[in-house]
Every structure is written in C-alpha cells, then in structure tokens.
Amino acid sequence: MAKIIHQKLAEAAELIEDKSPYYKYTPANVLENENVKLYWNRSILTDKAITFNRPDITFMNKKTKNTFFIDIAVPNTNNLAKTTTDKQNKDQELVNEICAMWKQKAAPVIPIVISSTGVIPKSLSQSLTRLNLHPNTYSCNNL
C-alpha cells in the first residue's frame, strides 16, 4: 500500500517517468526536483531528539511550504479509529520541530489506514484527497 502512495505522489510531482505496475515499483529513498522532495522510510534529523522521527513517506512541497508526513498502518478492524488517532498524535512533536526548522507553513500527519480484513474507513478517501490523489486510489490499484 505504501509503495502505491509513493508511486502516485512521485508521478503527480513528475519525479518519475516510468509507470511500472505497483507490484514492480521500488521506491527510491529520496526523489527531488525544484518543486518537491519525496522521502521513503527515512529518518528526519532534528535539532532535538524525537522518538518518532521516521514517517513512512515524507512529501515536501517547496513552493507552498507544506510538508506531509504520511503514516501507513494495517490494524485489525476493531482498532481502525484508535490507530488513526495514534498515528496523528505520535508525530506531533516531529510536526512542531519540522515547521520551525524547515520554516514550513503546515506539516500535517496524513494517516493511511486500511484494516487487515479489508475494511476501509471513511477517513482513507479524505486522506488521499488531502494529498491530491484520487479518493479511490486504493480500489484502482487492487490494494
């Protein structure tokens, strides 16, 4: 699931040209052009020690000065709401630090959560829309 999100963001930002099938796609650790930076599973160095400093995907728009921390989880169905809330709360210290260090206007945490049994919460399409991805990206790629 994370590879699909990474690939869609990289395609939208014109960071990659090859449109390989999602199951053959291997994300690069860092993709960058004059408009955006896209990190894959990379620790973010900060001035002070932060416990949770490794989001699954980090997407920085240099022009708008917005950074998105994308955290992906596949919990049991009964833990969907808790996992979504936990993902947003655990990265708050990183958000505050990055806004100050990188002089970002905003750095929201975008949780991408689908249950292990395939239950899709309403928040998933909202999260995809916030990333300017089609709200049904999960169904278009047979997640």
C-alpha positions in Angstrom: 0.0 0.0 0.0 2.8 2.4 0.9 4.5 1.8 -2.5 1.3 2.7 -4.3 1.0 6.0 -2.4 4.7 6.8 -3.0 4.4 6.0 -6.7 1.3 8.1 -7.2 2.9 11.1 -5.4 6.1 10.7 -7.5 4.1 10.5 -10.7 2.0 13.6 -9.8 5.1 15.6 -8.9 6.9 14.4 -12.1 9.7 12.8 -10.1 9.5 9.6 -12.1 8.6 8.8 -15.7 8.4 5.0 -15.7 4.8 3.9 -15.0 5.6 0.4 -13.9 2.9 -1.8 -12.2 2.7 -1.1 -8.5 4.0 -4.6 -7.6 7.2 -4.0 -9.6 7.8 -0.4 -8.2 10.7 0.1 -5.9 10.7 3.5 -4.2 13.9 5.5 -4.1 14.9 6.8 -0.7 14.9 10.4 -1.9 13.3 11.9 -5.0 13.6 15.6 -5.6 13.1 18.4 -8.2 12.8 22.2 -7.9 9.2 21.9 -6.6 9.1 18.9 -4.2 11.0 16.4 -2.1 9.8 12.9 -1.5 11.4 10.7 1.2 10.7 7.0 1.5 11.1 5.5 5.0 13.8 7.9 6.0 14.7 9.3 9.5 14.4 13.0 9.7 17.2 14.7 11.6 16.1 17.4 14.0 17.8 19.7 16.5 16.4 17.9 19.4 15.9 14.1 19.9 12.5 13.0 18.8 11.3 9.4 19.4 9.1 9.2 16.3 11.2 10.7 13.5 10.7 8.2 10.7 7.4 8.6 8.9 6.7 6.0 6.1 6.6 8.8 3.5 7.5 12.5 3.7 6.3 14.8 1.0 7.5 18.4 1.0 6.1 21.0 -1.4 8.9 23.6 -1.6 6.7 26.3 -3.3 3.7 26.1 -0.8 6.0 25.3 2.1 3.8 22.4 3.2 5.2 19.1 4.3 3.0 16.0 4.6 4.0 13.1 6.9 2.3 10.0 5.6 2.0 7.2 8.1 0.6 3.9 6.9 -1.0 1.1 9.1 -2.9 -2.1 8.6 -4.5 -2.9 12.0 -7.3 -5.2 13.0 -10.8 -3.9 12.1 -11.6 -3.1 15.8 -8.5 -0.9 16.0 -9.1 1.4 13.0 -10.2 4.5 14.8 -7.6 4.1 17.6 -4.8 3.5 15.0 -5.8 6.6 13.0 -5.7 8.8 16.1 -2.5 7.3 17.4 -0.8 7.9 14.1 -1.7 11.6 14.2 -0.8 12.1 17.8 2.6 10.3 17.9 4.1 12.6 15.2 3.0 15.9 16.7 6.4 16.6 18.2 8.0 16.0 14.8 5.5 18.3 13.1 6.3 21.1 15.5 10.0 20.7 15.1 9.9 20.5 11.3 7.7 23.6 11.0 10.3 25.5 12.9 13.4 24.0 11.3 12.3 23.9 7.7 10.1 27.1 8.0 7.0 25.3 6.8 3.5 26.8 6.9 2.0 23.4 7.8 3.1 19.8 8.3 0.0 17.7 8.7 0.2 14.0 9.5 -1.8 12.0 6.9 -2.8 8.6 8.3 -3.4 5.9 5.6 -5.2 3.1 7.4 -6.9 0.0 6.0 -7.8 -2.9 8.2 -6.2 -6.3 7.8 -9.5 -7.7 6.7 -10.0 -5.1 4.0 -12.4 -2.7 5.8 -11.8 0.8 4.5 -12.6 3.7 6.9 -14.2 6.9 5.6 -11.0 8.8 6.6 -9.0 7.0 3.9 -10.6 8.9 1.0 -10.2 12.1 2.9 -6.5 11.4 3.5 -6.0 10.6 -0.2 -7.8 13.8 -1.2 -5.6 15.9 1.1 -2.6 14.5 -0.9 -4.3 15.5 -4.2 -4.7 11.8 -5.1 -7.9 10.3 -6.4 -10.1 9.3 -3.4 -10.4 5.8 -4.8 -6.7 5.2 -5.4 -7.0 2.1 -3.1 -9.5 0.4 -5.4 -7.9 1.4 -8.7 -4.8 -0.5 -7.8 -6.3 -3.5 -6.2 -4.8 -3.0 -2.8 
